[in-house]
Amino acid sequence: MGAGRVRVLRGDTPHFDYVAGEASRGLGSVALRHALPAGFGVLTVDTMQQALDRAGGSAGNKGHEAAAAALQAADVLAQLRGADASS
């Protein structure tokens, strides 16, 4: 799981949709290939203020939330795999 912060700001071109879509597709591919949960911590926003709000501002820290959810899912998956091995 990467620790970087990524913000994709919508502009006047379709690049926003391409970048956000490919980021989502890539994370899904990694999760499937390695059988691991991957948190989608990419902020897709229309303004810099939205990015700031979602990266620890008034809307909370969405990147931290995504990372925490992925870690929690990984822990549950490890517990399930452990239960299968002891059966």
Backbone bond lengths (Angstrom), bond angles and torsions (degrees), N, CA, C in turn:
res aa  C-N    CA-C-N  psi(-1)  N-CA   C-N-CA  omega(-1)  CA-C   N-CA-C  phi
1 M - - - 1.444 - - 1.523 107.06 -
2 G 1.307 116.42 126.63 1.453 120.94 -179.40 1.508 112.35 -74.45
3 A 1.316 115.86 153.92 1.453 120.47 -178.86 1.517 112.40 -108.41
4 G 1.321 117.66 4.54 1.456 120.21 -177.30 1.514 112.98 -77.34
5 R 1.316 114.63 161.31 1.458 120.63 175.96 1.518 108.21 -104.55
6 V 1.312 115.75 131.51 1.453 120.40 179.99 1.515 108.67 -126.98
7 R 1.326 115.46 130.23 1.465 121.02 175.07 1.517 107.19 -126.79
8 V 1.314 115.97 128.83 1.454 120.74 177.42 1.515 107.12 -114.28
9 L 1.343 116.18 112.28 1.466 121.37 -179.20 1.524 109.74 -93.67
10 R 1.326 115.53 133.55 1.458 120.53 177.48 1.529 108.96 -71.40
11 G 1.315 115.77 135.61 1.460 121.17 177.83 1.511 110.35 -125.89
12 D 1.307 116.21 -153.64 1.458 121.70 -178.00 1.524 113.54 -89.99
13 T 1.328 117.14 -0.39 1.460 120.89 -178.82 1.531 109.11 -117.71
14 P 1.321 117.81 167.66 1.467 120.09 -179.86 1.529 114.44 -78.41
15 H 1.315 118.99 6.24 1.462 120.86 -177.93 1.523 112.41 -57.75
16 F 1.329 117.37 -34.89 1.461 122.32 178.11 1.529 110.03 -53.00
17 D 1.336 116.11 -49.71 1.463 120.94 -178.25 1.522 111.39 -65.31
18 Y 1.332 116.71 -40.11 1.466 120.38 179.20 1.528 111.37 -64.19
19 V 1.317 115.99 -47.86 1.470 120.33 -177.00 1.521 110.60 -65.45
20 A 1.324 117.10 -47.98 1.465 120.32 -179.15 1.533 110.45 -63.43
21 G 1.320 117.37 -42.87 1.465 120.69 179.96 1.511 112.94 -64.71
22 E 1.326 116.89 -43.57 1.464 120.53 -179.76 1.527 111.40 -69.79
23 A 1.329 117.15 -34.78 1.468 119.77 176.51 1.523 109.77 -63.02
24 S 1.316 116.19 -44.53 1.457 120.90 178.58 1.525 111.15 -63.15
25 R 1.315 116.36 -45.81 1.465 121.02 179.88 1.527 110.87 -62.27
26 G 1.329 116.72 -43.07 1.455 121.06 -179.88 1.520 112.81 -63.72
27 L 1.320 116.77 -43.60 1.466 119.63 178.37 1.523 111.16 -64.36
28 G 1.332 115.79 -40.44 1.463 119.24 177.25 1.512 112.00 -62.66
29 S 1.313 116.70 -40.38 1.456 121.95 178.75 1.525 111.53 -63.20
30 V 1.314 116.52 -43.70 1.469 120.79 178.52 1.525 109.89 -63.43
31 A 1.329 116.59 -44.13 1.465 120.20 -179.85 1.526 111.11 -60.39
32 L 1.316 117.06 -43.44 1.464 120.51 179.35 1.521 112.24 -68.83
33 R 1.320 116.49 -44.84 1.469 120.98 -176.75 1.523 111.60 -62.22
34 H 1.325 116.70 -38.10 1.462 120.10 -175.06 1.530 113.51 -105.83
35 A 1.332 116.74 3.02 1.474 122.23 -179.78 1.523 111.43 53.13
36 L 1.335 114.33 45.07 1.462 121.09 179.27 1.520 110.06 -130.37
37 P 1.331 116.99 148.42 1.458 118.84 174.93 1.529 110.65 -70.75
38 A 1.314 116.78 145.29 1.466 121.75 176.81 1.522 107.99 -130.68
39 G 1.301 116.65 127.90 1.459 120.95 178.95 1.522 110.67 -87.31
40 F 1.308 116.18 134.60 1.463 121.00 179.08 1.529 107.91 -90.01
41 G 1.322 115.49 88.92 1.461 121.42 -177.79 1.514 112.61 -98.68
42 V 1.316 117.36 30.25 1.459 121.86 178.58 1.525 108.26 -94.58
43 L 1.314 116.01 121.24 1.465 119.92 177.87 1.524 109.50 -83.14
44 T 1.306 116.70 122.99 1.462 121.19 175.28 1.523 106.20 -110.16
45 V 1.310 115.51 109.81 1.462 121.28 -170.60 1.522 111.22 -133.29
46 D 1.328 114.68 162.11 1.460 120.80 177.22 1.525 112.30 -95.16
47 T 1.331 117.28 -23.91 1.464 120.24 -177.30 1.525 110.68 -138.93
48 M 1.310 115.54 160.47 1.455 120.55 175.93 1.529 110.29 -63.63
49 Q 1.320 117.91 -34.27 1.467 120.42 178.53 1.519 111.03 -62.73
50 Q 1.337 117.41 -40.34 1.467 119.91 175.80 1.527 110.30 -61.75
51 A 1.315 117.08 -40.78 1.461 120.71 178.28 1.517 110.90 -61.10
52 L 1.312 116.64 -46.14 1.468 120.56 179.39 1.519 111.46 -64.15
53 D 1.331 116.40 -40.73 1.465 120.50 179.29 1.524 111.32 -62.48
54 R 1.323 117.32 -38.04 1.469 122.08 -175.51 1.525 113.02 -88.38
55 A 1.325 116.58 -8.87 1.467 120.42 -179.61 1.525 110.29 -108.32
56 G 1.321 115.75 42.48 1.454 120.60 176.71 1.508 113.93 112.27
57 G 1.324 117.02 2.20 1.461 120.47 179.51 1.519 111.57 -91.47
58 S 1.315 115.69 -141.51 1.464 121.24 -173.22 1.525 114.03 -63.68
59 A 1.325 118.52 -22.94 1.469 121.62 -179.20 1.530 111.80 -95.03
60 G 1.314 117.72 7.16 1.459 120.62 -177.97 1.520 110.94 87.99
61 N 1.310 115.54 -172.06 1.470 120.52 -179.40 1.523 108.37 -110.14
62 K 1.318 116.05 94.61 1.464 121.67 -175.02 1.525 112.21 -66.08
63 G 1.330 117.74 -31.57 1.461 120.41 176.43 1.523 111.10 -65.59
64 H 1.317 116.26 -43.52 1.467 120.84 177.63 1.526 110.29 -62.97
65 E 1.320 116.55 -41.89 1.461 120.69 179.04 1.529 110.97 -61.61
66 A 1.333 117.07 -42.69 1.463 120.77 179.59 1.528 110.71 -64.84
67 A 1.327 116.87 -42.72 1.465 120.62 179.05 1.528 110.95 -64.83
68 A 1.323 117.22 -43.21 1.467 120.72 179.35 1.525 110.83 -62.95
69 A 1.322 117.25 -41.00 1.467 120.75 178.76 1.530 110.91 -64.37
70 A 1.328 117.43 -41.30 1.464 120.71 178.85 1.528 111.01 -65.05
71 L 1.321 116.89 -41.05 1.470 119.94 178.19 1.523 111.46 -65.60
72 Q 1.322 116.45 -40.22 1.458 120.31 177.90 1.537 110.23 -64.29
73 A 1.318 116.77 -42.93 1.467 120.60 178.05 1.526 110.76 -63.47
74 A 1.332 117.51 -39.70 1.463 121.36 178.54 1.522 110.47 -63.76
75 D 1.331 116.95 -38.58 1.462 120.86 178.67 1.533 110.66 -65.12
76 V 1.323 117.11 -45.15 1.466 120.89 178.08 1.523 110.18 -62.08
77 L 1.322 117.05 -43.38 1.462 121.25 179.00 1.532 110.84 -60.94
78 A 1.327 117.14 -42.13 1.462 121.06 178.57 1.525 110.69 -63.71
79 Q 1.320 116.63 -39.87 1.471 120.22 178.36 1.530 110.71 -65.24
80 L 1.331 116.44 -41.59 1.468 119.83 178.59 1.518 111.16 -65.47
81 R 1.310 116.88 -41.16 1.466 120.25 178.29 1.521 110.95 -65.09
82 G 1.331 116.58 -37.30 1.473 121.08 176.86 1.509 111.51 -65.46
83 A 1.333 116.75 -38.81 1.459 121.23 178.76 1.519 110.49 -66.02
84 D 1.339 117.20 -38.09 1.461 121.21 177.91 1.531 111.30 -65.45
85 A 1.338 116.07 -38.02 1.460 120.11 -177.15 1.529 111.54 -69.68
86 S 1.329 116.87 -29.81 1.474 119.72 -177.95 1.513 112.25 -89.43
87 S 1.326 117.85 -4.50 1.475 120.47 179.89 1.497 112.26 -81.04
